[in-house]
Amino acid sequence: MDYRFLLDLAIILISTKMFGLVTKKFNMPQVVGALLAGVILGPACLGMISAGEGSVDGSFIEAMAELGVIVLMFAAGMETDINELKKCGKASFIIAILGVVVPLAGGTGIAYIFNRPEMIMSDASAPVFLQNIFIGVILTATSVSITVETLREMGKLKTEAGNAILGAAIIDDILGIIALTIVISMSGGKNTVGLPIVLGKIALFFIVCIFGGFIFYKVFQKWCDISGKPMHRHAIMAFAVCLIMSYIAEEVFGVADITGAFMAGLIISMTTNSTFVASKFDVLSYLFLSPIFFASIGLKVELPNMTGKIVVFGIMLIVVAIMTKIVGCGVGAKICGYTNAQCLRIGVGMISRGEVALIVANKGLSVGLIGTDFLGPIVLVVVFTTIITPIMLKPVFQKDVVEITEEQSMSGNYDELDELRKSL
């Protein structure tokens, strides 16, 4: 047995914490430090650790990273106020719709400009217009895990904007699956699945979540009432249900496993022992799984050799990726009556593409919808949007503090103002 993974885990835990403290000193979320630690340790810089399936330790880290994001979204579900989530349900749907349509149009447009023989020669087999649309489909993806951890770190996850981001991200995931299915079906690739089947699976997944979740909630709540006080067995059973729902979501219904984990967290959040269960997972996530997950994203960064035109395309794609999410989701939030500050927070919170965009890109590569030369710019988009999202989230949410201090200063509540300043 190769015990190298033990050393790798130790290096990841130490480096993510060290870099996290450094970024905290610069008034940035510690998530940024964990991401940078992965980039430095990975093949992009030092090459000390790999996070792929090509090695035993790499496969282990990959599996732990997947478990980390599942636990992260499970904890987010437990911390979510389901009544507030219901209130922003319609708004989340509108935000998600525009958060998909605008990046889809922007990505397709920028690909139309660069995807031609005199600019970048594509080796994809699909028609050019489908290749261009697929670039847009990649930009529709949202990896909300970075946003969730950043908002939890700042204590802003339960805000109106936080709830809207969570709801929109779930719907965004569903819309992304539908868009991906449509484009792949149009390409005529092998193993394509019809849109009606995909829509049926998605609908069935949520039906199972509603009815199955209701039954589990009743049984779990009755068990908690009989026990009389919170016990470790309650947390263990809750985690088992989280893993089962994550597996069923991904393998049976084709929905992201993190969506299943989030739904499991929502179910637990309605029980009397939810606070106790959440406290156990906060320790597990903070101590072990979350650092591995965020570092693993950086470990995947391996930029290929790119020509000048491909670099320009990558830069333009980054700009389009950021602006289309801010504009699309922000306009959707504005339509639903959110303030300008909340619209900006929601738009920024949806910027990160993370591993979701890479998964979509790899799928397109396998069916001939994207050329190999376009993978480099997509990696650039993933890396930049993942790092920039937590950096941008902090200042846009800190506006709350400015507004509160101004309001308290005007009203003469100097004692409250002093307490607020001390807490900062």
N, C-alpha and C positions, 0 to 999 in steps of 0.2 A: 504493500500500500504506500502511495506517495503522500507524505505528510506536509508537502510544500504549502497546501492550502491554509494550514495553521499560521504560518509566517505571513502569508498574504493577507489574511484577515487582521492580524495584529498591525501590519503596516497600514492597512486601510483605516482601521479605527483610530490609530494615532495621528495619521496625516489629516484625516477629515476633521478631527477635533482641533488640531493645530491651525489648519488653514481657516477653519470656522471662526476661531478666536481672532485671527488676523483680520478677516473681513468684518467681524463685529467691531473691531477697533476703528475701522473706516466707516462705521455706521451703515453697514450693509448686512443683510440676512446671512446667517451662518450656512445656509444652503449653498450659497455662492462658493464659499470656501470648500465645501465637500465636492462640488462639481469641478472646481479647479484642481483639487487634490487628485481626482481621477484622471484629468487631462495630463497632469505632470507625471503621474506614476505609469500611465499607459503608453502605448506605442507612439503617440504623437510627440512625446518628450523623452523620458528616461527608459521606457520599455521594461520596467520592472515587473509589471503584472499584466496579464491578459484577462479578458472577460468574454471569451467566446467558447464555442464548443470544440475548439481544436485541441484543448488540453484538459486534463482531469481537474486541475485547480480552477481553470477558466470556466468549465461547465458548472462546477460547484458554486462559484461566485455568481454566475448567471442565474442559477436556480434560487440562490439566496436573495438576489436582487429582485426577482419576480415575486418572491414571498414578501419582500420588504414593501413593494408598492401595493400589494394586496392588503397587508396589515395597515398601511398608511390610509388607504381608502376606507377600510373597515372602521378605523378609528374616526375618520372624518364623518362617516355615516352615523356613528354613535353620538358625535358632538352636534349633529344637525338637529335643529328644531323642526320637526316634521310639519307642524302647523304653519310656520313661516315659509317652509318649502312649498306647501300647498298654495299659499298666498301668491308666491311669485311664479307659479307653474305656467300661467299664460305668458307672462313676461319672459320666462326662460325659453319658451318655445319660439317666440318672436326673435329673441336675441340669437338663439342657435340658428334659426333659418337665415338671418342676415349674416351671421358669423360663418356660414357655409357658402352662401351665394356670392358674397363680395370677394372672399379669397379665391373662390373657384374662377370667377371672372378675371381677377387680377393675375392669377397664376397662368391661366390660359393665354391672356394677352401678352405677358412677358415672354412666354414660351413661343408664341407666334412670331415675335420679333427675332429671337435668337435661334430657333430650331429650323435652320435652313442651310443648304450646302455652303454658302458664302460666309456663314457665321460659325455654326457648330454642326459638324456632320454627325447625324445620329445613326447608330447601327441597329435601331429597333425595327421589328418586322411589321408593326401595326401601321395603319395609315397615319400621316402626319397630323391631321386634325385630331385624331384620337390621342396621339402622343401629347399634343398641346393641352388637351382637356385633362389628361391624366396628371400633368404637372400641377394644374389647378386643383385636382382632387387631393393631391399630396398636401397642398397648403390649407385645405379645409380641416385637417386633423388638429386636435387639441390635446395636449398632455397636461391634465389639470393637477397631476401629483405634485409638481414643483410649486404651483400656486397654493395648493392646500397646505403644504408644509410651511411655506412662508407666512401665510395668513395665520396658521396655528401659532407660529413663533411670535407673531405680532399681537396675538389675541384678537384678530379681526375675522375669524372664520364664521362667527355667528351674526355678522352684520348683514344688512339687507343686500349689499353688494356681494358678500361672500356666499349667501344663499342663492342669489341669482347666478353666480358663476358656477356653482355646483350643479344646479338644475340644468343650465344651458350646456355644460360640458357633457352630461349624460345624454341629452338629446343630440348634441353635436356628434357624439360617438355613433349613435344610431343612423343619423343622416349620412355620416361618412361611409358607413358600411353599405348603405343603399347606393350612394354615388359610385363607390368602388365596384359594386356588383353590376351596375348599369354599364359602366365603361368596359369592364372585362367581358361582359356578355356581348357588347357591340364589337369587340375585337375578334370574337370567334375563337378564343383560346381554348385549350383543353381543360376539362374539369370545370367548365363554367356552370354556374347555378342560376336558374331563372329568378327574376325579381319577385314574382309572386311567392316563391318558396322562401326567399329571404325575408320578405315582409311577414309571411305567416309564422316563421320561426321567431322573429322579434316580438310579434304580438303574443305568441304562445309563451314566450319567456316571461313577459310581464304578467300574464294571467297566472302562471305558475307562482311567480313572486307574490302576487296578491293573495291567492288562496292558500298556497303552501306557507307563506309568511304568517298569515292569520292563524293557521293551525299551530305553527311553532310558537307564536307569541302567546297563545292561550296556554299551551302545555308548559312553556318556559316560565310564564308568570305564576301558574299554579304551583310549579316546583319551587319557585322562589318563596311563595307564600308559606308552603309547608315547611321549608327549611327554617324560616323565621329570620335569618340573618344572611348577609352575603357570604358565600364560600368560594374557595378556589375552583371547585368543580363547576360552578356556574360559568366562570371565565373559560374553562377548558371546553365545555359544551358549546358555548358561543363561538369560540374559535373554530371548532369542528364544523359547525354550520356555515361559518364564513368560507371555509375551504371547500365545502361541498357545493355551495352556491357559486363560488368562483369557477369550479370545475365544470359544473352543469352549464353555466353561461357560455364558457369558451368552447367546450367540446360538443355540447348538444345543440345549442341554439346559435352559435356563431357570434355571440355578443362578447365584448371584452370582459376578461375575468375580473377586472377592477370594478366593472359595473355590478357584477354579482356580489362582490365584497361590499360595495357601498350599500346595496339593497339589504344585505344581511345586517350591516351596521344600523340602518334605519329601523329595522325590526327590533333590534336589541335596545335602541334608544327609547322605545316606548315602554320598556319594562322598568320595574322599581329598582332593579340592581344595575341599571345601565352605568351609573357613575362609578360603581365599584369595578365593573368589567372594563370600562374605559381606562381607569387608572392602571390596571395591570398591563394593558396594551401600550400605554404611553411609555412605560418603562422598557418593555420589549422593543418597541420601535426606536426610541431614542438611544438605547444602549447598544443595539446590535444591528437591526435590520435596515433602518433608514440610512445610516452612513454607508452601508454596502450598496444600497440601491442608487443613491445619488453619485457615489464614486463610480459605479459601474457605467453610468452614462458617459462620464468623462473618459473611462477606459476604452470605450468603443471608438473614440475619435482617432481616425487614421486617414489623413487627407492624402489622396493620390496626387500624382503630378498633373498639374492643370496648365493649359495654355492661357495666354492673356485674355482671350475672348471668353473662355470658360470662367475665369476669375471675375471678369466684369459681369457676366451673367449671374454668378453667385452673389455678388454684392447687390445687384438689382433685385434678385430674388429675395434677399434678406429684407430689403426696404419694403418690397411689396408684401412680404409675409407679415411684417410688423404693422404696417399702415392699414392693410385690409382687415385685420382682426380688430384693431382699435376703432376704425371707421364703421365696419359692419356691425360689430357687437355694440359699439357706442350709440349708433343711430337706432338700433333695435331697442336699447335701454331707454333712449330719449322718447321714442314713440310710446313706450309703456309708462312714462311719467317720472322717470328717475331724474335726479338733479344732474347738472353738468359734471360735478365732481364724482358722483356715483357712476355715471356713464363712462368716464375716463378709467375708473377703477375696474369696472367690468371688462372694458376693452383690453386693458393691460393684462388683466388676469387670464385672458384667453389666448395670449400671444404664444406661449410655449408650445412647440410641436413635439419635442422629446422623442421617445422611442416609437411613438405612434406613427410619425411620419416615416421613420426608417422601415417599419414593418410594411406600410403601404407601398413604399418605394421598392422594397425587395419583392413584393408580390407582383408589381408591375414589370420588374425586370424579368421575372420568371415566365411571364406570358408575352413578352415582347412589346410592352407598352412604353418602355423607357430605355434609352440608350445608356451604355456604360459611362459615357462622358458626362452625363447629367447627374451621376451619383455624387460626385465631388461637391457641386454646388448645393445639393440637398443636404449633405452632411454639414456644410457650412451653415445652412439655415437652422438645422437642428441644434448645433452647438451654440450659435449666437442667440437664438430665441430662448433657449433653455437658460443661458447665463443671464441674459438681459432682463428676463421677466421678474425674478426676485429683486433685482437692483431697481427696477422701475416701480415695483409695487410699494416699496417702503415710502418714498416721497408722496405718491398719490394718496396713500392712506393716512399719512401724517397731517394732511390738511384738516382732518377732524380735530387734531390737537390745536391747530391755529385758530379754527373757528370757535372752539370751546373757550380757549383762553381769552379771545377777543370779547366773547359774549359775557364771560365772568368779569372781565375788567370793566365793561360798561355797566354791569349791574352792581359792582362794588363787592362781589364775593371774594375778597382777597384771601380769606382762609382757605377756601376751596382751591383757589388758583395756586396758592403756595403748596398745597398737598399734591396737586397735579404736577407741578414742576419737580417736586421731590421724587414722584413716581417715575419720571422720565430720566 
